[in-house]
Amino acid sequence: MPGHKDGQAYQDINEQIALIKAMEIDATEITGTDDLHHPEGVILEAQQLAAEYFGAAETFFLVGGSTVGNLALILSVCTAPGDVLLVQRNIHKSVIHGLMLAGANAVFLSPQIDASSGLATIPSVETVREALSRYPGAKGLLVTHPNYYGMGTALQPLAQLCHGSSVPLLVDEAHGAHFGLHQQLPPSALAQGADGVVQSTHKMLTAMTMGAMLHVQGGLLDRSLIRQRLAMVQSSSPSYPIMASLDLSRWLLQASGEERFAQALDLASRLRRDIAAMERFGLVEIGASGGSAAYSIQDPFKLVLYDAAGALSGYALQEALEALGCVPEMSDDRYVVLALGLGTSQQDADRLLAALRQLNTQLNTNISTWNITDEPDTASMLEADRGQMAASVSAPTLFSLRPVAASEVEKIPVEESAGRRAAEMVIPYPPGIPLLYPGERITEEVTAGLILLKRSKAKCQGVEDPSLHTIRVYLSKE
C-alpha cells in the first residue's frame, strides 16, 4: 500500500480477509449445514468426535458459554418446583439463575478454605456425606472445580458418595477444559466419575468466545431432557463460526496437543520459577498451606500473584500491570490471576517479567505514587466470605423468578447493612461468584467485604448502585 511502509496496512488487510473468511461460514440451518438442536450430519459427527476425545459418552456443543450448560443441567435434574439441589456456596451466578428458573431449593454446602491463601475449593467429603444423609431426595450435587484460581482436589470421593445414593455429580469445570489432556495436567472431572461436566472451551483452550461443551456419561442423567433444555436456553439460530471453532479446537488438540501442551507447560514452569526468584512478588503454591487439605492440585497455567510486601492490593497490582501492557484475567483484594495457555508466547512471558521488574523498582523508589491498600491482610476476604457459612450444610433456600417489589425494599448505606437481608445479588465480576443472593442474611464479615469492594472500586453486577455506596435490602428485618 503506497504511503504505508511500516506494514500496518498489510496487517489490516489480512485481518479483514480473516474476518471475511469467518463470515463465509456464518450460515444458518439449511441443507448441508445440519441443525444443532437436531443434529444428524456434520454437527453430530463433530460432537461425537469431541465426546471420544474428551472421554464422554455424549457431548453437546454450547454457543452461549458454560452458562447455558449450567442452566440445562439444573433444569434437567430439578424438574418440579421445590426440588432440592446440593450446591457449593461459592458458585457462578449462572447456577443461581438456574435455581431461579427451576424454582428449586438450594442446600448450600460450605467449601473448604485453604489456611494459607484464604481461597475456597470444593466441599469436603464429610460435608457432602452429611448433606446426602440429611437430604436423601436431593436431585444432584453441583460443585465448581477447579476454582477460578486453578485450585482443586480429588473429585472421585464425591462421585462415589453421590453414586452410592443414586445422585448425579454435576461439575462446573469452566476453567478446566484442558484438565486430563496431558500427563502433567490434573485429571478431568469426567475421568473422576462426574456425570455431567460443563467446560468453557474458549477459556483455557482455543475456541471462540462463548464456545463451550457439555459432557455427560453414565445413566443418572436424562439426555433427552438435557437436549430439550438446551433447546430452551440456546439460540434457535446458533453461531456456526463458534461451533466450527469448537470442532477446530478439538482437531488441533488431537493433531498436535501433546507437543503444544509440552511447550506451553515448559514456558509456564520457567515463568513461575523466574517470578518465584523475585523477593517482591509471591505466588500461591501447593505446600504453602502447612498441610491444609483444601487443595491438592493446582493448574500450572494459572499464576496467582500477590505483592509479598503487602503494599499493593490485587486490584492495584492489576491496574499497575495493565499500565505496562500486561492484562490479567482477574484480581481480588489480595491476588492477581494470570492465565497462560497454548497461545502464550515467550514474548508474552518476557513482557510480564519486564513489567514486574519495573514495578519492583518503582515501588522501592517511589511507593507513595501507588494505590497502597490500607486494609489488613485479609487472606482474600471476599473469597472466604463467599464460602464461609454458619453451618457446613445450610437449610433449603427456595429460589424463584418472582421479582422483588419496590414496596418490599429500601436502600441503605452498605456500612449499615449487617443483620439485614439482601434484596439483590452482589456479584464481583470477574469471577462472577455472588457475594450475596436475594434473601441472604448479611453478616458483619460480608459488610466488611462490601466496604472493601466499594473502596477498591471493583466492578460488580446485579446491584442497582454499582458504586456500592448503597445496597437494597428487605424492609423486614426478620
Secondary structure, 3 states (H helix, E strand, C coil): CCCCCCCHHHHHHHHHHHHHHHHHCCCCCCCCCCCCCCCCCHHHHHHHHHHHHHCCCEEEEECCHHHHHHHHHHHHHCCCCCCEEEEECCCCHHHHHHHHHHCCEEEEECCCECCCCCCECCCCHHHHHHHHHHCCCCCCEEEECCCCCCEECCCHHHHHHHHHCCCCEEEECCCCCCCCCCCCCCCCCHHHCCCEEEECHHHHCCCCCCCEEEEECCCCCCHHHHHHHHHHHCCCCCCHHHHHHHHHHHHHHHHHHHHHHHHHHHHHHHHHHHHHCCCCEEECCCCCCCCCCCCCEECCCEEEEEECCCCECHHHHHHHHHHCCCCCCEECCCCEEEECCCCCCHHHHHHHHHHHHHHHHHHHHCHHHCCECCCCCCCCHHHHHHHCCCCCECCCEECCCCCCCHHHEEEEEHHHCCCCEECCCEEECCCCCCCECCCCECCHHHHHHHHHHHHHCCCEECCCCCCCCEEEEECCCC
